Amino acid sequence: MRKQKLSIKAAKDKAKRDKAFAMTPSRRAKKAENQRKRRAAKKKGRNIKGKDYDHKKKKFVTVKKNRGNYGKGTKKEKKR
């Protein structure tokens, strides 16, 4: 499923950039933490369907809120 209308070359370039970003140490650490949290929550019987772990708030929130930065968008989000 394509989310953006990109040319074939642009889509390949974007996939390459996205893969490089996903493999950075900080992203890998967040992914590993997210997996641990999800597994633990499921084991405790919590309903986390449709939710992501928010690393800032340290809890599960809806995907919409987490990825949209709570209605503020991510453009102005400060980098740490």
N, C-alpha and C positions, 0 to 999 in steps of 0.2 A: 504494500500500500504506500503510494507516494504522498507525501505531505506538501511537497513543493513542486512547482512546475519548473524543472531544470532540464537543460540539455543533457544528453548522455555524458558528455565530457565533464560538465559541471557537477553532475550527480556522482560521477566516479571520484572527482577531486574532493567533493564534500565528504563522501564516504571515507576517503583516506584521512582527511582532517579529523573527522569524528572518531575514527578508530584510534588515531594517535592521541587524542584528548582522553579517550576512555581508558587508555593504557598508562596514563600518568600515575605515579605513586599515590597521589592524594585521591584520585578517582577510584583506584583499585581498593584503597583502604576504606573508602565510603561504601563501595559495593559490598565488601566483605562484612563490614559492620551491619549494613542493611540486611544481609542474608542471616547473620546471627540473630538480629532483633526479630525478624519475621519468623524464623524457626522457633525461637523461644516463645513468641506471642501465640503461635499456632499450638504449641505444646500446652500452653496454659488455657487453651480453648477460647481465645479472644477472636472476635470477628474483625479481621483486618482487610476484608475484601474491598477493593477500590481505594485503598489507602497506601500512602508512602511514608517512610520514616523521615521526619524532618530533623536534620542534623543540628539546626539552630535551636529549635524548641525541645529537642530530645524526646519526641513522642510521635505517634502515628497520626497523620492528618490526611484529609482528602487529597487526592492527586491534584485536583483543581486549585486548591489553596496553596499547596506546596510548590507546584511548578509555576504558578502565577504570582508567587511572592505576595500572597494575601491581597491581591487586587492592585498592587503597586507596579507590577511588571518587573522584568529582570534587567532592563536596560540600565537603570540607575543603582542597581544593587552593588553595594561596596564589596570589593575584592579584599580578602584577608591576606 
